[in-house]
Amino acid sequence: MREDILKVLGERVVVADGAMGSLLFERGVDSASCYDALNLSDPALVRAIHEAYVGAGAEVIETNTFGANRIKLGRFDLAHKMREINLRGAELARSQAGAGRWVAGAMGPLGRMGEEATDPAEVEEIFARQAEALVEGGVDFIMLETFASLTLLLTALRGVKGRVSVPVAAQMVFTQRGRTHSGRTARACFEALILAGADVVGLNCGIGPKNSLEVVQELGPVAVPLSVLPNAGFPEAAGDRLMYASSPEYFARQTAACAAHGARLLGGCCGTAPEHIAALVRVLRAGSPVALGTAKVMEQVNSQSAAPTRLARRLAEGKVILVELDPPKHLDVEPVLAAAEALTAAGVDGITIAENPLAVPRLSNIVLAGMIRARTGVDVVVHLTGRDRNLVGMQSTIMGLAASGLHNVLAVTGDPPSAGSAERVSGVYDLRSLELMALLAGFNQGRNHYGDPMRLPVNFCIGGAFNPNTRNMALQVGRMEKKIAAGAGYFLTQPVYSRQRVDEILAATAHVRAPIVLGIMPLASSRNAEFLHNEFPGIEIPPETRERMAQAGEHGQREGVDIAWELLEYAWPHFSGVYIIPPFNRHAMALELMRRLGR
């Protein structure tokens, strides 16, 4: 039985086949004819090419259906045979791939005439119908490839994902500058495709192996498996033929090098042949330094990694109690340090330090984290936002965290600056939470965004935020799953105020293996409750709770602790711990909850 392709791509490099069209041309097929129709008119020829790639060592065999959509087939008066051509294409590939290899259903763009269609729903339907036929024929996943238009690819992706359940790879064509013809960067394209549901993203065609390697080197970590299927260099016209000068050995060296920068599905496009794929397989199997992405080398990297943090071990072994402290808006840090000492003495597992919450300037949380750890020895979780640093500054900060031994990081996007501020304050957001997690995970593998080695091992314990206070819990759980794929090892939830919401979290995340630590923010007063409910993003307080706080009057803080304890006592057995957020740094409220828990 074949393993799930996404699971395997998460573990090692997989080799795909090479070109189909250029081989058909070499074997005498007129370039003006419909290559997809050969699935019906000359299946032996198509089968022979699949067989050659299997013999070369390819593990993924693509169907001969690149242009088998209704629009392109219509130019040959074959639109009525769309389903039959795709079914037969999948069957031919499967007949040669056998039980041990994967079959990818190849789907290309509609061509210039098709791209002029103005109705996105019609375009989605065209791609959906082709995907249905391929899946019916037995493909393991869909390969949307050679798309120069991100808009069209996103439309195709919506159509396919809405109709079939197999994984979908989405591949773009880039120029030598690593951008689309409209100027979009590879990273921008891939981020949009991942958000739209692509299971694999990558590039094919357009450029050769050297330029493909350059694109991947500048890309940085990606949240899903990355595919790279370049041409065999740039073609040269020779009469009515396009000749590719790249030797199989050169192609293999350059393409295999992409594995060192995160590529997991490697193969070829125009001009490549079975000998190119065979050379690629040899380079990867030889364990050459250019194949650093292979499982063997990753095992070597992992064996040299730094030890996991104490917090990471505690999350793996049992329940944790975390308490958040905000840095001051001034320079007097003694009250915060005293609070940290009291919490450490009470047995807290870690203190989290927010970074400029609500985009209000405070003392550097990284500096404060270092001071707390030096004073108490307790584990400190540094909140790191994508709001205040560009990519260069973020990498510098991450290196500083690693060098300082601050390896517990909560990666978040960050609250946006107030749009109504009289000051000119803008968020940077080069990296949002997913990209930031992937960047931290890359450092754990010994490289920065550009693939440069870091020389010394690091093992960041990467946390993510989870907001259950939403009408669309499934959407938030989907983001949680993407964060896990990007590198998140555990989650802290936004504050919760009802048993019903606790139950909803448990039901929605029953399949999630990553530890989830429940956020509890005790209320300090009725005014505090109303402010949080009405003005603080991501917090919802039930009317009965707000009424209890209103009735408590001057005893609001005590009532707030009681309310928090009732919920904490109910939820404690079902989560990996509790994340207490005392308002206004009133750590005595956290100490009381810890006392009731038995600390």
Buried (B, 14 or more C-beta within 10 A) or exposed (E): EBEEBBEBBEEBBBBBBBBBBBBBBEEEBEEEEBBBBBBBEBBEBBBEBBBBBBEBBBBBBBBBBBBBBBBBBBEBEBEEBBBBBBBBBBBBBBBBBEEEBBBBBBBBBBEEEBBEBEEBEBBBBBBBBBBBBBBEBBBBBBBBBBBBBBEBBBBBBBBBBEBBEBBBBBBBBBBEEBBBEEEBBBBEBBBBBBEBBBBBBBBBBBBBBBBBBBBBBBBBBBBBBBBBBBBBBBBEEEEEEBEBEBBBBBBBBBBBBBBBBBBBBBBBBBBBBBBBBBBBBBBBEEEBEBBBBBEEBBEEBEEEEBEBBBBBEBBEEEBBBBBBBBBBEEEEBEEBBEBBBBBBEBEBBBBBBBBBBBBEEBBBBBEBBBBBBEBBEBBBBBBBBBBBBEBEEBBEBBBEBBEBEBBBBBBBBBBBBEEEEEEEEEBBBBBBBBBBBBBBBBBBBBBBBEBEEBEEBBBBBBBBBBBBBBEEBEEBBEBBBBBBBBBBBBBBBBBBBBEEBBEBBBEBBEEBEBBBBBBBBBBBBBEBBBBBBEEBEBBBBBEEBBEBBBEBEEEBBEBBBBBBBEBBEEBBEEBBBBBBBBBEBBBEBBBBBBEBBEE
